[in-house]
Amino acid sequence: MAATAWAVHDKFKLYLGDADTGPIDMDTDSFIIVLARASSNCHTTTVDAYASLTAEVSTAWGYTQATKALANPAWTESSGTITWDESGADPVWTASGGSIVARYAAIYDDDVATPVADPIVVSSSLNATDITATDGNTFTIAMHTSGIFTLA
């Protein structure tokens, strides 16, 4: 089974559209992508912050929690459609000394502190079962060529 489309999290929609909740800059903020295990709640769009995310993959075997930044997030408009995209390199982790095992991924804004620190922007189910990158192999999330999400 292929990965599901990125699901935009509920509270992020509010934060993006409400100036009272603090500025979110989709071009220049630091966005962190994390991997999560099968027992995680990250794919539930009601989870609003990184601190509320459960079962992130542990720091080991080539994965370090909360450190993989999107290389070049871009917020663009064309013919009335806004697209948020990762125009840089796809996120890649190289398994070293053991295996990286994950089922979900989430992206959060590392620059926002209020009304909640590190709001989760989107999440995706990468597969119906665990994906394993064994020692020496890579765990790569190939971003879709049409962007992470669009507003039309």
Secondary structure by P-SEA (a helix, b strand, c coil): cccccccccaaaaaaacccccccccccccbbbbbbbcccccccccccccccccccccccccccccccccccbbbbbccccccccccccccbbbbbccbbbbbcbbbbbbccccccccccccccccccccccccccccccccccccccccccc
